[in-house]
Amino acid sequence: MNVITKTDFPGLKYRGKVRDTYQLDDKHLLMIATDRISVFDVVLSEDIPNKGIILAALSEFWFDKTSHIIPNHLVAMGNDDKALTVDYPLMKMLSENHKRRSMIIKEANRIDVECIIRGYITGSAWAEYSKTGTVNGEKIVAGLKQGDKFPEPLFTPTTKAEVGHDENMSKKEVQDLVGTELATQLEEVSRKIYDYAHTFCLERGIILADTKLEFGLLNNELILIDEILTPDSSRFWDRNLHVPGQPALDFDKQFVRDYVLSVKWDKEPPAPELPETIISKTLERYLKAYNILTGKELIFSKEGK
């Protein structure tokens, strides 16, 4: 299977943990989802083959599904008819493998807040709660088991760190950063997206435990950017097998997190190597999430096309 770890085209604007972004003109960017994978804000040395194709396709699906809630930055997928008609030199350099991982997007001013909505207690929220009875510094109802549903979804924003680990933010810190009105809008829209997607997923046998959303401003209007509701940015659990207090059957990146923690990694670079079995089972989980949520199947050739 073909793997794209890194792209190297003219006009690179930003290389994130997973995505490489290029300037197309003064209003548009090309965002390519690679097969890199990061856990605890550290990029691993191994890739998950074809992961970028899944992320791009699933983001396209969710951008369309949530466009009634908020506009987003997607103009065209790299391999659809709209992209084929644009006259950007970079587009002519892309292989079919690159195009399936690519989005032409509107350039927005990114808001440096990661908007996390948690519907169920797990991950870092569970780690904090089990020690202090709080989540993101706020007192939470007592007696929850890992994997329990919160009485109401929690908005737990973090910083958007260029390097190192993202840090929790209080609602007051978000207000101080972006202003009260925009902070309120970020929380309200994040909750609406989560509520809509949670219901959608449940109808297909999946629990959306939590998700991370990113936003930007375009012409002073809030829009959704980056990716949305992918196995990289969300926790998806099998609804039929979910039992609070027991490990969840997940279709997301948690499988990789669990592995690196099992080998006693301290969450600082360098990260441990991933065995081939972990890589292949991670890909299976990502594909299953796509297949169940969209009702479609992604087919990969040996070249990843």
N, C-alpha and C positions, 0 to 999 in steps of 0.2 A: 504493500500500500504506500502511496506517495505521502510524504510528510513535508510540510512547509514550516520550518522553524523560524525563518527570518526572510524578509523581502528586502530587495536592494534596487529600488527604482529612483529616478531623479525626482527631487521635490519632497523628500521626506520632511515632514513637519514634526512628528511626534512618534516615539516608539514606546508603547505602554507595556504592561506585563504580558498581554496577549495580542493586542492589535497594533498594526503599523498604519500610520495615517499620513496621507500625501496631499499636498496642495494642488488642486486642479485649476482654480481661478480665484478671483477675489471673494467669491461667495460659496464655493463648493470644495469639498474634500473627498478623497477616496479613502475609505477605511477597510483594511484587509484583516480579517480574523485569521491568525496563524494557528498552528497546532500546539503552541506553547501552553503550559499549564502552571499556575501558581497556587501555592497554599500558604496561608499565614503571611501573605504579601512577599513571598520569595518565589522566584521563577525556578522551576525544577530543570534539571539538565536533560530529562527525557521529554519527549512529546507524546501526545495522544493522536495517532494518525487519523486524519480527516475530521478532527474535532472542530476546526475552523469552519468547515462546511456546515456542520450541524448548528453551530452558534449563529452563523449568518442566516440560515434558513429559518431557524426558530425565532430569531429576532424579527425577521420579516413578518412571520405569522402573527406575532404578538403586537407589533407596531400597527398592523392592520386592525386587529381585534380591539385595540384600545384607543384608536384614533377618535372615537366619539367622546372620550374623556379628556384628552389633551392632544394637540398636534405634536408631531415628532420630526426628527431631522432627516428621515429617509426620503430620498428622491427616486432612486432606482437601484435595484440589485445589479451587480456587475455583469450578470449574464442574461438580463431580460431585454426586451425590445427597446425600452427607453434608453438604456445604456448604449445599445448598439448604434444609436443615431447621433450621439453626442460627439463633438469633434475635439476630444481631448487627446493629445499625443500619448499620454500615459496609458489610456485605455487600449491603444493599439499594441502596447508592449505586453499586455497580460495574456498568460496562457488560460485555457479553459479552467484549469485547476485554480488559478488565482481568481478568475471571475466568479466562480461559485462561492468564494469566501469574501467577496467584496461588496461594498455598498457605496454608492454615490450619495453623499449627505450634504445638507446645508451646514455651513459653518456658523456656529453659535458661540456666544461667550459662556464658557463652562462655569457653573456654580460649584465652588470647591467644597461641596458637602455630599457625602454619600447617604442617601435617604433609605434607611433600612426599616422595613416593616416586619414585625415578628408576630405571627399568629399563634405560635406554639413555642414552648420553652425548650430550647436545645442549644448546642454549641456554646459560645462564650456567655450567652445569657444564662444558661443552666450553670456554668462554672461559677459565675458571680452569685447567682441566687442561692446555690447550695452552700456557699460560704457566709453570705451576709443577708440573705433574704431580700436583696435588691436586684434590679436590672437597670443598667445604665445609671446607677446611683439613686434610683427611685424605689421606694418600698413597694413590694408586690404582695398580693394575697398569699398567706402561708399555706403550706401543705401540698404544694404542687409536686408532681412526679415528673421526671424527665420525659418530654414528649407530650405533656398535657397542653390542652388548649388554654390560652389566656382568656379571661372573661371578655376582654376587648383587645384587639391587636395593638401592639405597642409601636410607637415611632421612636427609634433609637438611632439617631444620626451619628455619623463619624466624620472625621476629617478626610480629605482626599489627599493623601500624602504622595508626593512625587517619589520619595525614597523612604525606606523604613516602613514601620507599621502605622496603619490608620489608628487614630485615637478617638475614643468616645467623646461626643459633644452633648452638652445639655441643650435644652431648648433655648435657654437664655443666650448661650454662646452662638447658636445659629442666628438668633435675632440680632446679636451684636455684629455678626459678620455680614448679614445680607439685609437687615432691616426687619421690623416686625411684620409688615404686610407680606413680604415675600416669604418669610419663614413660615407664616401661617398657610400661605398658598402651597408651599412645598409639602407640608404635612397633610393638608387636605387632599391634594391630588394623589399623593403616595397612598393614602388610605383608600381612595376610590379605586385606584388601579389594583391594589391588593384585594379588596373586597370582590371586585369583578372577577379577577383571575382565580381567586380561591373558590368561588362558586363554579366557575367554568371547569376547573381541575377536578373538583369533587364529582361532578357529573360524569367524569371520565375515569373515576377510580383512583385519583391521585390527590393527596393532601399537599397543598402549597404551605409549607411550614413557615417560611420567611423568604424575603427577597430584598435585593438591593437595587435601587433606582438612581439614575443620574439625570440631571436637568441642566439646561442652558437657557440663555436669553437671546432671542432673535427679534430685532426691531422692538425691543422692550416687551416682548411676549414670551411667556414661559413655554418651553418645549421640552419634550423627552429626548434624550440623546444616548449615545453609547450603545449598549445592548439592553434587552429586556426579557426577563423571565426565562433565562437559560439555565442549564445545569451548572454553569460557572457562577451565576449570580443568585441562585435560588436553591432552596432545599425542597425536593419533591419526594414524597413518601407514598408507598403502596397503601391505599386506604383500607383495603380488605385485610391486610396483615398488621396494621398498626395497633400496638398495645402500649399505652403509656407505661413507662418504667422499664421497657424492654428495648433493645436496639431496633431502630427503624430499618426497613428495607427501602433503601434510597435509590433514586435515579439521578444522581448528581455528584458533585465533587467531594462530598463527605467521605466517600469510599477511599479517596486518596488521602484525605486528612487523617482518617483513622489509621491508615497504614503507616504514614510517617510518624505519627504519635506512638504507634506500637513498637517502633524501633528506638524509642527514647530520644527523638530529635528535640533540640532546645528551641526550635523555631527561628534560628539565626542561620545565615548562609555559612557554609554551603548546605544545601538540603541533601538528604539521602537519595541514593539512586532507586528508581522504581523497577521492580522485577517485571518481566514480560507478562506474567499472569495479572498483575495489577493494571498494567497498561491495557491489556485486551478486555478485562472485565470493566474497566472504566468506560471504554468505548461502547461496550454493550449497554451500559446504563444510560449513557447519553443518547444513544440511538433509540432505546426503548422510550425515554421521555419524549423524544420527537415523535415517534410513531404513535404513541398513545394520545398525545395532546393534539396532534394535527390530523390524525386518522390517515396519514400517508406514510410511505416508506421512502427512505433515501437509499439510492443504489450507488455504490462506489465501484468504479472499475479498478483494475490493478494499478492504474496510473493515478487513481484518486479523482477521476473526472466524473 
